[in-house]
Amino acid sequence: MSQPTKMSPSDRPKTRAALLDALDRFGIKARTISHQAIFTVEEGRDLKRQMPGGHSKNLFLKDKKGALFLAVADAETRIDLVALGKALGAKGRLSFGKPELMTATLGVIPGAVTPFALINESARALSAVIVDSRLLASDPVWFHPLENTASTAISPQNLLDFIEDCGFNARIIDLAAPSVG
């Protein structure tokens, strides 16, 4: 089997089915489970007990100058946004991006933020993708497949490969205690 090439903008699907097809094309083994819509980590806590591995929370962030960031964290990590902003060299404090900006950038609704949204061409507006080192210690890792009515599991290495295939270099940081350097 030949090695897949980088995803081109024309290959960037925006639907769950197209995403799962793309994961398959790129040799990323994935397992997807459908469930009721989940909008917060707390809402999904009982369901996630039945799904072994690492569960995520994903934050769409911006700084005062408008730089956009996606933070992919372990669901239980308490993120220090002040320290993260300093570690990233953000201009001013990091804050949560408005839902309209998030949807325009990532192509997903609030409650469905996911690193899989990087497959959308509009995600190129992000300045950085940050992955919590704690999340990478779990196998598999679970994310919404562009909608919050399902969860998809992949290996931590496949997550990093996917991020790279979408044109980003993931910055792996301990999001509970980010440091400059």
GURO-53361 format. One record per atom (N, C-alpha, C): residue number from 1; residue in one letter; atom name; x, y, z. Coordinates in pm, 1 decimal. Example, Ala and Ser with C-alpha at 12.3 -4.5 7.8 and 13.67 -1.06 7.14 Angstrom:
<sites>
SITE   seq   type   atom          u          v          w
SITE     1      A      N     1319.0     -569.0      780.0
SITE     1      A     CA     1230.0     -450.0      780.0
SITE     1      A      C     1320.0     -330.0      780.0
SITE     2      S      N     1285.0     -225.0      708.0
SITE     2      S     CA     1367.0     -106.0      714.0
SITE     2      S      C     1290.0        3.0      787.0
</sites>
This chain:
<sites>
SITE   seq   type   atom          u          v          w
SITE     1      M      N       84.8     -118.1        0.0
SITE     1      M     CA        0.0        0.0        0.0
SITE     1      M      C       88.7      123.5        0.0
SITE     2      S      N       59.5      219.0      -85.8
SITE     2      S     CA      141.9      339.3      -92.3
SITE     2      S      C      109.8      432.7       22.2
SITE     3      Q      N      207.8      516.6       56.1
SITE     3      Q     CA      189.1      613.8      163.3
SITE     3      Q      C       96.4      724.6      115.3
SITE     4      P      N        2.9      770.1      200.5
SITE     4      P     CA      -84.5      879.5      161.3
SITE     4      P      C       -5.6     1009.7      153.4
SITE     5      T      N      -53.6     1099.3       69.8
SITE     5      T     CA        6.9     1231.7       60.8
SITE     5      T      C      -68.6     1327.1      150.9
SITE     6      K      N      -13.7     1445.3      168.7
SITE     6      K     CA      -81.3     1547.8      249.1
SITE     6      K      C     -219.4     1574.6      190.9
SITE     7      M      N     -311.6     1610.4      278.8
SITE     7      M     CA     -446.0     1641.4      232.2
SITE     7      M      C     -443.9     1776.0      160.4
SITE     8      S      N     -509.6     1782.6       47.4
SITE     8      S     CA     -519.0     1908.8      -24.9
SITE     8      S      C     -648.4     1978.3       14.8
SITE     9      P      N     -656.2     2109.8       -6.7
SITE     9      P     CA     -778.4     2181.4       31.2
SITE     9      P      C     -904.1     2120.2      -27.9
SITE    10      S      N     -897.1     2070.4     -150.7
SITE    10      S     CA    -1015.9     2012.0     -212.4
SITE    10      S      C    -1057.7     1881.8     -143.9
SITE    11      D      N     -967.3     1819.8      -68.5
SITE    11      D     CA     -998.5     1695.0        1.7
SITE    11      D      C    -1052.7     1719.1      142.6
SITE    12      R      N    -1064.6     1840.7      183.0
SITE    12      R     CA    -1101.2     1869.8      321.4
SITE    12      R      C    -1252.8     1858.2      342.8
SITE    13      P      N    -1298.8     1742.6      387.4
SITE    13      P     CA    -1442.9     1723.8      407.3
SITE    13      P      C    -1494.2     1798.2      530.9
SITE    14      K      N    -1623.0     1821.2      530.9
SITE    14      K     CA    -1684.0     1891.8      642.9
SITE    14      K      C    -1795.2     1811.1      708.1
SITE    15      T      N    -1815.2     1687.1      664.5
SITE    15      T     CA    -1919.2     1604.0      723.8
SITE    15      T      C    -1855.6     1486.6      797.0
SITE    16      R      N    -1931.0     1430.0      887.1
SITE    16      R     CA    -1883.4     1312.2      961.3
SITE    16      R      C    -1845.1     1199.6      865.8
SITE    17      A      N    -1931.5     1169.6      770.0
SITE    17      A     CA    -1904.5     1059.1      677.3
SITE    17      A      C    -1778.0     1085.7      597.0
SITE    18      A      N    -1761.3     1206.5      547.7
SITE    18      A     CA    -1643.1     1239.4      469.2
SITE    18      A      C    -1517.3     1235.1      555.4
SITE    19      L      N    -1527.2     1279.2      679.8
SITE    19      L     CA    -1412.9     1271.3      771.2
SITE    19      L      C    -1372.0     1126.4      792.5
SITE    20      L      N    -1468.3     1040.6      821.1
SITE    20      L     CA    -1436.2      899.7      846.2
SITE    20      L      C    -1377.8      833.8      721.0
SITE    21      D      N    -1427.6      872.2      603.8
SITE    21      D     CA    -1369.3      822.4      478.3
SITE    21      D      C    -1224.4      869.0      465.4
SITE    22      A      N    -1198.8      995.9      498.5
SITE    22      A     CA    -1062.5     1050.2      489.8
SITE    22      A      C     -969.5      978.8      587.4
SITE    23      L      N    -1015.4      953.7      709.6
SITE    23      L     CA     -932.1      880.8      806.1
SITE    23      L      C     -895.8      743.9      749.6
SITE    24      D      N     -991.9      676.8      690.2
SITE    24      D     CA     -967.3      545.5      630.9
SITE    24      D      C     -866.8      554.7      516.1
SITE    25      R      N     -884.5      653.2      427.9
SITE    25      R     CA     -792.8      672.7      314.8
SITE    25      R      C     -649.7      696.3      361.3
SITE    26      F      N     -635.1      763.7      472.0
SITE    26      F     CA     -501.7      796.0      522.0
SITE    26      F      C     -448.7      690.8      618.8
SITE    27      G      N     -516.3      577.3      625.5
SITE    27      G     CA     -467.1      465.7      705.0
SITE    27      G      C     -480.9      484.9      855.2
SITE    28      I      N     -570.3      571.7      896.9
SITE    28      I     CA     -592.0      594.7     1040.1
SITE    28      I      C     -707.5      507.6     1085.6
SITE    29      K      N     -676.1      411.0     1170.3
SITE    29      K     CA     -777.7      321.1     1222.9
SITE    29      K      C     -862.0      397.5     1323.8
SITE    30      A      N     -992.7      397.8     1302.4
SITE    30      A     CA    -1084.2      473.1     1388.6
SITE    30      A      C    -1203.7      387.0     1426.1
SITE    31      R      N    -1255.8      413.5     1544.2
SITE    31      R     CA    -1377.7      347.6     1592.7
SITE    31      R      C    -1474.0      457.6     1633.5
SITE    32      T      N    -1595.8      455.6     1579.7
SITE    32      T     CA    -1693.3      560.0     1608.6
SITE    32      T      C    -1816.1      500.8     1676.6
SITE    33      I      N    -1861.3      569.7     1779.2
SITE    33      I     CA    -1981.4      530.8     1853.8
SITE    33      I      C    -2079.4      647.1     1847.7
SITE    34      S      N    -2202.2      619.8     1801.7
SITE    34      S     CA    -2306.8      722.2     1801.5
SITE    34      S      C    -2370.3      730.5     1939.6
SITE    35      H      N    -2413.9      849.3     1977.6
SITE    35      H     CA    -2476.8      872.0     2108.3
SITE    35      H      C    -2560.1      999.0     2103.4
SITE    36      Q      N    -2628.6     1028.8     2212.0
SITE    36      Q     CA    -2705.2     1153.1     2217.7
SITE    36      Q      C    -2608.2     1271.0     2210.8
SITE    37      A      N    -2659.7     1386.3     2173.4
SITE    37      A     CA    -2574.9     1505.9     2164.3
SITE    37      A      C    -2515.1     1538.2     2301.1
SITE    38      I      N    -2385.6     1565.9     2301.1
SITE    38      I     CA    -2312.5     1603.4     2421.9
SITE    38      I      C    -2251.3     1740.6     2396.4
SITE    39      F      N    -2280.7     1835.4     2484.1
SITE    39      F     CA    -2229.9     1970.9     2465.9
SITE    39      F      C    -2116.9     2006.5     2561.9
SITE    40      T      N    -2104.8     1933.2     2673.1
SITE    40      T     CA    -2000.7     1964.0     2771.5
SITE    40      T      C    -1936.4     1835.0     2821.7
SITE    41      V      N    -1819.0     1848.7     2880.6
SITE    41      V     CA    -1750.2     1734.0     2940.9
SITE    41      V      C    -1840.7     1670.1     3045.9
SITE    42      E      N    -1904.3     1752.5     3126.9
SITE    42      E     CA    -1989.8     1700.5     3234.5
SITE    42      E      C    -2106.5     1618.1     3178.3
SITE    43      E      N    -2169.8     1665.4     3072.3
SITE    43      E     CA    -2281.9     1592.2     3012.2
SITE    43      E      C    -2241.0     1453.4     2964.6
SITE    44      G      N    -2117.1     1437.6     2920.4
SITE    44      G     CA    -2073.1     1310.7     2865.6
SITE    44      G      C    -2006.1     1217.5     2963.7
SITE    45      R      N    -1995.0     1260.0     3089.6
SITE    45      R     CA    -1919.6     1182.0     3188.0
SITE    45      R      C    -1967.6     1037.6     3200.9
SITE    46      D      N    -2098.3     1013.9     3213.4
SITE    46      D     CA    -2148.7      876.6     3229.2
SITE    46      D      C    -2124.9      793.3     3104.2
SITE    47      L      N    -2150.2      849.4     2989.1
SITE    47      L     CA    -2128.9      777.7     2863.4
SITE    47      L      C    -1982.2      739.8     2846.6
SITE    48      K      N    -1893.9      830.9     2878.5
SITE    48      K     CA    -1751.2      808.5     2856.4
SITE    48      K      C    -1693.9      698.1     2944.2
SITE    49      R      N    -1760.0      667.4     3053.9
SITE    49      R     CA    -1713.5      556.8     3138.3
SITE    49      R      C    -1717.4      424.2     3063.1
SITE    50      Q      N    -1804.0      415.8     2962.0
SITE    50      Q     CA    -1817.4      294.4     2881.6
SITE    50      Q      C    -1720.8      292.6     2762.8
SITE    51      M      N    -1640.7      398.3     2749.7
SITE    51      M     CA    -1550.5      411.8     2636.6
SITE    51      M      C    -1408.4      427.8     2689.4
SITE    52      P      N    -1333.5      318.3     2703.7
SITE    52      P     CA    -1199.2      328.5     2761.1
SITE    52      P      C    -1106.6      413.7     2675.6
SITE    53      G      N    -1019.0      485.2     2743.1
SITE    53      G     CA     -921.0      569.9     2675.7
SITE    53      G      C     -927.1      711.5     2728.7
SITE    54      G      N     -863.9      801.9     2657.5
SITE    54      G     CA     -858.9      942.3     2696.9
SITE    54      G      C     -969.0     1021.6     2629.7
SITE    55      H      N    -1036.4     1102.0     2708.3
SITE    55      H     CA    -1143.6     1186.5     2656.8
SITE    55      H      C    -1097.5     1330.8     2659.6
SITE    56      S      N    -1146.9     1407.1     2564.8
SITE    56      S     CA    -1092.7     1540.9     2544.8
SITE    56      S      C    -1192.1     1650.8     2576.3
SITE    57      K      N    -1134.3     1767.7     2599.6
SITE    57      K     CA    -1209.1     1892.5     2590.1
SITE    57      K      C    -1125.1     1978.4     2497.8
SITE    58      N      N    -1191.6     2050.8     2412.5
SITE    58      N     CA    -1123.8     2125.6     2306.8
SITE    58      N      C    -1167.7     2270.2     2315.1
SITE    59      L      N    -1069.3     2358.6     2325.3
SITE    59      L     CA    -1098.2     2499.6     2345.1
SITE    59      L      C    -1055.8     2581.5     2223.9
SITE    60      F      N    -1146.9     2663.2     2175.4
SITE    60      F     CA    -1118.9     2757.7     2068.1
SITE    60      F      C    -1088.0     2891.4     2135.2
SITE    61      L      N     -964.1     2936.1     2120.8
SITE    61      L     CA     -915.7     3052.5     2194.6
SITE    61      L      C     -865.4     3160.5     2099.9
SITE    62      K      N     -865.5     3284.3     2150.4
SITE    62      K     CA     -808.6     3395.0     2073.8
SITE    62      K      C     -738.6     3490.3     2168.9
SITE    63      D      N     -642.9     3563.9     2113.2
SITE    63      D     CA     -576.5     3665.1     2194.7
SITE    63      D      C     -629.4     3803.2     2155.7
SITE    64      K      N     -577.9     3908.1     2221.0
SITE    64      K     CA     -628.9     4044.0     2198.3
SITE    64      K      C     -606.6     4094.4     2056.5
SITE    65      K      N     -506.9     4041.7     1986.6
SITE    65      K     CA     -479.2     4083.8     1848.4
SITE    65      K      C     -554.2     3999.7     1746.2
SITE    66      G      N     -630.7     3900.4     1793.6
SITE    66      G     CA     -711.2     3818.6     1703.4
SITE    66      G      C     -648.6     3688.0     1659.4
SITE    67      A      N     -529.2     3655.1     1711.1
SITE    67      A     CA     -469.7     3524.5     1678.1
SITE    67      A      C     -557.5     3415.1     1738.6
SITE    68      L      N     -577.8     3309.2     1662.4
SITE    68      L     CA     -667.4     3200.4     1702.0
SITE    68      L      C     -588.3     3074.4     1733.2
SITE    69      F      N     -635.5     3000.2     1833.9
SITE    69      F     CA     -567.6     2879.5     1879.4
SITE    69      F      C     -670.5     2770.7     1907.2
SITE    70      L      N     -631.1     2645.7     1886.0
SITE    70      L     CA     -711.3     2531.0     1926.8
SITE    70      L      C     -630.6     2454.8     2029.9
SITE    71      A      N     -685.6     2441.9     2150.4
SITE    71      A     CA     -622.1     2364.4     2256.8
SITE    71      A      C     -698.1     2233.0     2272.4
SITE    72      V      N     -626.8     2122.1     2259.4
SITE    72      V     CA     -683.2     1987.8     2267.9
SITE    72      V      C     -631.8     1927.6     2397.7
SITE    73      A      N     -719.4     1916.1     2496.9
SITE    73      A     CA     -676.8     1877.4     2631.5
SITE    73      A      C     -745.8     1750.9     2679.0
SITE    74      D      N     -683.0     1686.4     2777.1
SITE    74      D     CA     -748.8     1579.2     2849.8
SITE    74      D      C     -870.5     1641.2     2919.6
SITE    75      A      N     -981.2     1569.6     2921.2
SITE    75      A     CA    -1105.5     1622.4     2977.6
SITE    75      A      C    -1091.2     1668.1     3121.8
SITE    76      E      N     -999.4     1608.9     3195.8
SITE    76      E     CA     -985.0     1642.6     3337.9
SITE    76      E      C     -877.5     1748.0     3365.0
SITE    77      T      N     -806.5     1792.3     3264.1
SITE    77      T     CA     -701.2     1891.7     3283.3
SITE    77      T      C     -762.2     2027.8     3313.8
SITE    78      R      N     -714.4     2090.8     3419.4
SITE    78      R     CA     -751.2     2229.9     3450.0
SITE    78      R      C     -648.2     2317.4     3379.8
SITE    79      I      N     -691.5     2384.9     3276.3
SITE    79      I     CA     -600.5     2460.4     3190.7
SITE    79      I      C     -574.6     2598.8     3248.5
SITE    80      D      N     -448.1     2632.5     3260.2
SITE    80      D     CA     -406.0     2764.5     3305.2
SITE    80      D      C     -393.5     2852.9     3181.6
SITE    81      L      N     -499.4     2929.2     3150.0
SITE    81      L     CA     -501.0     3009.5     3028.3
SITE    81      L      C     -400.0     3123.6     3031.2
SITE    82      V      N     -373.0     3178.8     3148.5
SITE    82      V     CA     -274.9     3286.6     3158.0
SITE    82      V      C     -136.7     3233.4     3121.9
SITE    83      A      N      -98.3     3122.2     3183.1
SITE    83      A     CA       33.1     3063.2     3154.8
SITE    83      A      C       39.6     3013.2     3010.7
SITE    84      L      N      -70.6     2958.4     2959.1
SITE    84      L     CA      -71.5     2911.2     2820.6
SITE    84      L      C      -49.4     3028.8     2725.6
SITE    85      G      N     -116.7     3139.2     2750.6
SITE    85      G     CA      -98.3     3257.1     2666.8
SITE    85      G      C       46.4     3302.5     2664.3
SITE    86      K      N      111.8     3301.9     2780.3
SITE    86      K     CA      253.1     3340.3     2787.1
SITE    86      K      C      339.8     3239.8     2712.0
SITE    87      A      N      310.9     3110.5     2727.5
SITE    87      A     CA      389.1     3006.1     2659.9
SITE    87      A      C      376.2     3016.2     2508.3
SITE    88      L      N      260.1     3060.6     2461.4
SITE    88      L     CA      236.9     3071.5     2317.5
SITE    88      L      C      284.5     3204.8     2260.2
SITE    89      G      N      318.0     3298.0     2348.7
SITE    89      G     CA      354.1     3431.6     2301.8
SITE    89      G      C      232.9     3509.7     2255.3
SITE    90      A      N      117.3     3478.7     2311.4
SITE    90      A     CA       -6.5     3547.3     2274.1
SITE    90      A      C        1.5     3694.3     2314.1
SITE    91      K      N      -68.8     3776.3     2238.8
SITE    91      K     CA      -76.1     3919.8     2268.2
SITE    91      K      C     -193.1     3942.5     2363.2
SITE    92      G      N     -163.0     3971.9     2488.7
SITE    92      G     CA     -268.5     3988.5     2587.9
SITE    92      G      C     -320.5     3854.1     2634.4
SITE    93      R      N     -426.5     3858.9     2710.2
SITE    93      R     CA     -484.4     3736.4     2765.6
SITE    93      R      C     -557.0     3654.6     2659.3
SITE    94      L      N     -554.2     3524.6     2677.4
SITE    94      L     CA     -634.9     3436.7     2593.1
SITE    94      L      C     -778.2     3439.4     2643.9
SITE    95      S      N     -872.1     3435.4     2551.1
SITE    95      S     CA    -1012.8     3425.1     2587.5
SITE    95      S      C    -1078.3     3325.6     2492.3
SITE    96      F      N    -1199.1     3287.1     2525.5
SITE    96      F     CA    -1271.8     3195.7     2438.6
SITE    96      F      C    -1322.5     3273.2     2317.0
SITE    97      G      N    -1302.5     3215.6     2199.0
SITE    97      G     CA    -1352.8     3278.5     2077.3
SITE    97      G      C    -1504.6     3271.5     2073.4
SITE    98      K      N    -1565.5     3372.0     2015.6
SITE    98      K     CA    -1712.1     3376.3     2005.5
SITE    98      K      C    -1761.5     3260.2     1919.5
SITE    99      P      N    -1880.9     3208.3     1950.2
SITE    99      P     CA    -1933.5     3093.8     1874.7
SITE    99      P      C    -1937.5     3116.5     1722.8
SITE   100      E      N    -1972.6     3237.1     1678.9
SITE   100      E     CA    -1979.7     3263.8     1534.9
SITE   100      E      C    -1841.0     3253.3     1471.4
SITE   101      L      N    -1739.3     3305.8     1540.0
SITE   101      L     CA    -1602.6     3298.7     1489.8
SITE   101      L      C    -1554.2     3153.5     1489.0
SITE   102      M      N    -1589.0     3078.6     1593.7
SITE   102      M     CA    -1550.9     2938.3     1601.1
SITE   102      M      C    -1611.7     2859.0     1485.1
SITE   103      T      N    -1739.5     2880.0     1458.9
SITE   103      T     CA    -1805.4     2807.9     1350.1
SITE   103      T      C    -1746.3     2847.2     1215.5
SITE   104      A      N    -1717.9     2976.2     1196.8
SITE   104      A     CA    -1657.7     3021.9     1071.5
SITE   104      A      C    -1517.4     2964.8     1052.3
SITE   105      T      N    -1443.6     2947.9     1161.6
SITE   105      T     CA    -1305.7     2900.5     1154.2
SITE   105      T      C    -1297.0     2748.2     1148.5
SITE   106      L      N    -1370.6     2681.9     1235.9
SITE   106      L     CA    -1358.2     2536.2     1247.2
SITE   106      L      C    -1468.0     2458.9     1173.6
SITE   107      G      N    -1576.8     2525.8     1140.0
SITE   107      G     CA    -1685.0     2457.9     1068.8
SITE   107      G      C    -1767.9     2366.0     1156.0
SITE   108      V      N    -1765.5     2388.0     1288.2
SITE   108      V     CA    -1844.1     2306.2     1380.9
SITE   108      V      C    -1922.9     2397.8     1473.5
SITE   109      I      N    -2026.0     2341.1     1535.0
SITE   109      I     CA    -2108.5     2417.8     1628.8
SITE   109      I      C    -2049.3     2409.2     1769.2
SITE   110      P      N    -2087.6     2501.5     1857.9
SITE   110      P     CA    -2044.7     2489.8     1997.7
SITE   110      P      C    -2084.5     2352.0     2051.9
SITE   111      G      N    -1994.9     2290.9     2125.4
SITE   111      G     CA    -2017.4     2156.3     2177.4
SITE   111      G      C    -1960.4     2047.6     2088.7
SITE   112      A      N    -1916.2     2084.5     1968.7
SITE   112      A     CA    -1860.2     1986.1     1876.6
SITE   112      A      C    -1715.9     2019.8     1838.2
SITE   113      V      N    -1651.2     2107.6     1914.4
SITE   113      V     CA    -1513.1     2145.5     1883.4
SITE   113      V      C    -1425.7     2020.4     1893.2
SITE   114      T      N    -1338.7     2004.4     1794.8
SITE   114      T     CA    -1262.2     1881.8     1780.6
SITE   114      T      C    -1137.8     1908.1     1696.9
SITE   115      P      N    -1029.7     1835.9     1721.2
SITE   115      P     CA     -915.5     1850.8     1631.2
SITE   115      P      C     -946.8     1800.3     1490.1
SITE   116      F      N    -1049.4     1718.3     1474.9
SITE   116      F     CA    -1088.1     1672.8     1341.7
SITE   116      F      C    -1134.3     1789.6     1254.2
SITE   117      A      N    -1172.0     1902.2     1313.9
SITE   117      A     CA    -1213.7     2020.0     1237.9
SITE   117      A      C    -1096.9     2080.2     1159.7
SITE   118      L      N     -974.9     2040.4     1191.9
SITE   118      L     CA     -858.6     2089.9     1117.5
SITE   118      L      C     -864.0     2049.8      971.2
SITE   119      I      N     -946.8     1951.7      940.0
SITE   119      I     CA     -961.0     1906.1      802.2
SITE   119      I      C    -1031.1     2010.9      715.3
SITE   120      N      N    -1100.4     2103.4      777.3
SITE   120      N     CA    -1167.8     2210.4      704.4
SITE   120      N      C    -1067.8     2318.2      664.7
SITE   121      E      N    -1075.1     2361.6      541.1
SITE   121      E     CA     -982.9     2463.7      490.4
SITE   121      E      C     -985.7     2589.1      576.0
SITE   122      S      N    -1102.4     2626.5      626.3
SITE   122      S     CA    -1115.1     2748.4      707.1
SITE   122      S      C    -1032.1     2742.7      835.4
SITE   123      A      N     -995.0     2623.3      880.7
SITE   123      A     CA     -913.9     2609.1     1003.0
SITE   123      A      C     -772.9     2663.0      984.3
SITE   124      R      N     -733.4     2688.9      861.2
SITE   124      R     CA     -599.4     2744.1      835.4
SITE   124      R      C     -581.4     2880.2      902.2
SITE   125      A      N     -690.4     2941.3      946.2
SITE   125      A     CA     -683.0     3069.1     1016.7
SITE   125      A      C     -622.1     3054.5     1156.1
SITE   126      L      N     -609.3     2931.6     1205.2
SITE   126      L     CA     -550.5     2909.2     1338.5
SITE   126      L      C     -401.2     2941.2     1337.2
SITE   127      S      N     -355.2     3003.5     1443.9
SITE   127      S     CA     -211.9     3031.4     1460.1
SITE   127      S      C     -137.7     2909.8     1514.1
SITE   128      A      N     -206.2     2828.7     1595.6
SITE   128      A     CA     -140.5     2711.5     1655.0
SITE   128      A      C     -243.6     2611.3     1703.1
SITE   129      V      N     -200.6     2485.3     1705.0
SITE   129      V     CA     -277.4     2375.5     1763.3
SITE   129      V      C     -193.7     2322.5     1877.8
SITE   130      I      N     -251.5     2321.5     1996.2
SITE   130      I     CA     -181.2     2279.4     2117.1
SITE   130      I      C     -245.8     2150.9     2166.8
SITE   131      V      N     -163.4     2049.9     2195.6
SITE   131      V     CA     -213.4     1922.1     2245.2
SITE   131      V      C     -157.1     1899.1     2384.4
SITE   132      D      N     -245.4     1865.5     2476.6
SITE   132      D     CA     -210.1     1838.1     2615.9
SITE   132      D      C     -128.7     1708.6     2624.1
SITE   133      S      N      -11.1     1715.9     2683.0
SITE   133      S     CA       73.2     1596.3     2696.7
SITE   133      S      C        2.2     1487.4     2776.3
SITE   134      R      N      -82.9     1526.1     2868.5
SITE   134      R     CA     -156.7     1427.6     2949.5
SITE   134      R      C     -251.2     1344.2     2862.4
SITE   135      L      N     -313.0     1406.2     2764.2
SITE   135      L     CA     -404.7     1333.7     2676.1
SITE   135      L      C     -330.6     1227.4     2596.1
SITE   136      L      N     -209.0     1259.8     2554.1
SITE   136      L     CA     -131.3     1166.6     2471.7
SITE   136      L      C      -86.1     1042.9     2547.4
SITE   137      A      N     -101.0     1043.7     2679.7
SITE   137      A     CA      -65.5      926.9     2760.3
SITE   137      A      C     -175.4      820.2     2757.0
SITE   138      S      N     -289.7      851.7     2698.8
SITE   138      S     CA     -402.1      757.6     2689.7
SITE   138      S      C     -407.8      696.9     2550.3
SITE   139      D      N     -459.6      575.4     2542.7
SITE   139      D     CA     -477.3      510.0     2414.9
SITE   139      D      C     -600.0      420.2     2423.1
SITE   140      P      N     -699.5      447.6     2341.5
SITE   140      P     CA     -709.4      550.0     2239.0
SITE   140      P      C     -748.4      685.1     2298.8
SITE   141      V      N     -761.0      784.9     2208.5
SITE   141      V     CA     -811.5      916.7     2245.8
SITE   141      V      C     -938.8      940.7     2164.7
SITE   142      W      N    -1037.6     1003.2     2228.9
SITE   142      W     CA    -1171.0     1018.5     2171.1
SITE   142      W      C    -1202.0     1164.5     2139.5
SITE   143      F      N    -1266.4     1186.5     2022.7
SITE   143      F     CA    -1306.8     1320.1     1980.7
SITE   143      F      C    -1437.8     1310.9     1903.8
SITE   144      H      N    -1512.7     1420.9     1901.4
SITE   144      H     CA    -1632.2     1426.5     1817.2
SITE   144      H      C    -1589.4     1430.1     1670.3
SITE   145      P      N    -1656.4     1352.6     1585.2
SITE   145      P     CA    -1624.1     1352.2     1441.6
SITE   145      P      C    -1699.8     1462.2     1365.4
SITE   146      L      N    -1674.8     1586.9     1403.9
SITE   146      L     CA    -1734.0     1707.0     1345.1
SITE   146      L      C    -1878.5     1730.1     1387.2
SITE   147      E      N    -1932.3     1644.5     1468.7
SITE   147      E     CA    -2065.9     1663.2     1525.8
SITE   147      E      C    -2064.8     1599.9     1664.1
SITE   148      N      N    -2148.8     1651.1     1752.7
SITE   148      N     CA    -2144.8     1604.8     1890.9
SITE   148      N      C    -2242.3     1491.7     1920.6
SITE   149      T      N    -2285.4     1421.6     1817.8
SITE   149      T     CA    -2373.9     1305.9     1835.6
SITE   149      T      C    -2299.3     1174.7     1817.4
SITE   150      A      N    -2167.4     1181.3     1823.7
SITE   150      A     CA    -2083.9     1062.2     1812.7
SITE   150      A      C    -1946.3     1095.0     1869.4
SITE   151      S      N    -1871.3      990.2     1897.6
SITE   151      S     CA    -1731.9     1003.8     1940.6
SITE   151      S      C    -1649.4      904.0     1861.2
SITE   152      T      N    -1531.1      948.0     1820.1
SITE   152      T     CA    -1441.5      865.9     1739.6
SITE   152      T      C    -1309.5      849.2     1812.8
SITE   153      A      N    -1262.9      725.1     1821.9
SITE   153      A     CA    -1136.7      692.8     1889.2
SITE   153      A      C    -1028.8      667.0     1786.3
SITE   154      I      N     -910.2      723.7     1812.3
SITE   154      I     CA     -790.6      696.6     1733.3
SITE   154      I      C     -673.4      687.3     1830.4
SITE   155      S      N     -561.5      639.7     1782.9
SITE   155      S     CA     -443.5      633.0     1869.3
SITE   155      S      C     -383.9      772.7     1884.8
SITE   156      P      N     -308.9      796.0     1993.3
SITE   156      P     CA     -243.4      926.5     2010.1
SITE   156      P      C     -150.6      960.1     1892.7
SITE   157      Q      N      -77.5      861.6     1843.1
SITE   157      Q     CA       11.8      887.9     1729.6
SITE   157      Q      C      -68.1      924.7     1605.4
SITE   158      N      N     -181.1      856.6     1584.1
SITE   158      N     CA     -265.3      891.3     1469.7
SITE   158      N      C     -322.0     1032.2     1483.5
SITE   159      L      N     -350.2     1075.7     1606.7
SITE   159      L     CA     -394.1     1214.6     1627.5
SITE   159      L      C     -286.6     1311.2     1578.7
SITE   160      L      N     -163.1     1287.7     1621.1
SITE   160      L     CA      -53.6     1375.8     1580.6
SITE   160      L      C      -31.0     1369.4     1429.3
SITE   161      D      N      -41.3     1250.1     1371.6
SITE   161      D     CA      -27.6     1235.8     1226.0
SITE   161      D      C     -138.5     1311.6     1153.5
SITE   162      F      N     -260.4     1300.9     1203.6
SITE   162      F     CA     -374.4     1370.4     1143.9
SITE   162      F      C     -352.1     1521.6     1146.7
SITE   163      I      N     -310.9     1573.0     1261.1
SITE   163      I     CA     -285.8     1717.0     1274.3
SITE   163      I      C     -181.2     1760.5     1171.5
SITE   164      E      N      -75.7     1681.4     1158.4
SITE   164      E     CA       29.4     1713.5     1060.7
SITE   164      E      C      -23.1     1704.2      917.7
SITE   165      D      N     -101.5     1600.8      888.3
SITE   165      D     CA     -158.4     1585.3      754.2
SITE   165      D      C     -246.9     1704.4      716.9
SITE   166      C      N     -303.7     1770.3      817.4
SITE   166      C     CA     -388.1     1888.4      793.3
SITE   166      C      C     -306.2     2017.1      784.5
SITE   167      G      N     -172.9     2004.5      794.0
SITE   167      G     CA      -87.3     2120.3      774.1
SITE   167      G      C      -43.1     2192.8      899.3
SITE   168      F      N      -60.5     2132.5     1015.5
SITE   168      F     CA      -22.5     2194.9     1141.9
SITE   168      F      C       85.9     2113.8     1211.5
SITE   169      N      N      169.4     2181.4     1286.7
SITE   169      N     CA      264.1     2115.8     1376.0
SITE   169      N      C      209.0     2131.2     1516.0
SITE   170      A      N      164.1     2021.2     1574.1
SITE   170      A     CA      107.3     2027.4     1708.9
SITE   170      A      C      214.2     2068.5     1808.4
SITE   171      R      N      178.7     2160.0     1896.5
SITE   171      R     CA      266.3     2196.0     2008.1
SITE   171      R      C      219.8     2114.4     2127.5
SITE   172      I      N      303.0     2022.5     2172.4
SITE   172      I     CA      267.0     1936.3     2284.4
SITE   172      I      C      312.2     2005.9     2412.4
SITE   173      I      N      214.3     2035.5     2498.4
SITE   173      I     CA      237.9     2113.6     2620.0
SITE   173      I      C      159.5     2050.6     2734.4
SITE   174      D      N      214.2     2057.6     2854.7
SITE   174      D     CA      138.4     2022.1     2974.4
SITE   174      D      C       43.7     2138.4     3000.1
SITE   175      L      N      -82.6     2124.3     2960.5
SITE   175      L     CA     -175.4     2235.6     2969.4
SITE   175      L      C     -215.5     2270.9     3111.7
SITE   176      A      N     -188.8     2183.7     3207.0
SITE   176      A     CA     -215.2     2217.8     3346.9
SITE   176      A      C     -108.0     2311.6     3400.4
SITE   177      A      N       10.6     2308.4     3341.5
SITE   177      A     CA      122.4     2392.1     3387.2
SITE   177      A      C      209.8     2430.1     3269.0
SITE   178      P      N      154.0     2507.6     3173.7
SITE   178      P     CA      234.7     2546.6     3057.4
SITE   178      P      C      351.3     2634.8     3099.4
SITE   179      S      N      463.0     2618.4     3030.4
SITE   179      S     CA      578.6     2702.1     3062.2
SITE   179      S      C      634.0     2762.4     2934.7
SITE   180      V      N      695.8     2876.2     2949.5
SITE   180      V     CA      759.2     2944.2     2836.8
SITE   180      V      C      888.9     2871.9     2807.0
SITE   181      G      N      912.9     2849.9     2678.4
SITE   181      G     CA     1040.7     2787.3     2644.9
SITE   181      G      C     1040.0     2699.8     2528.4
</sites>
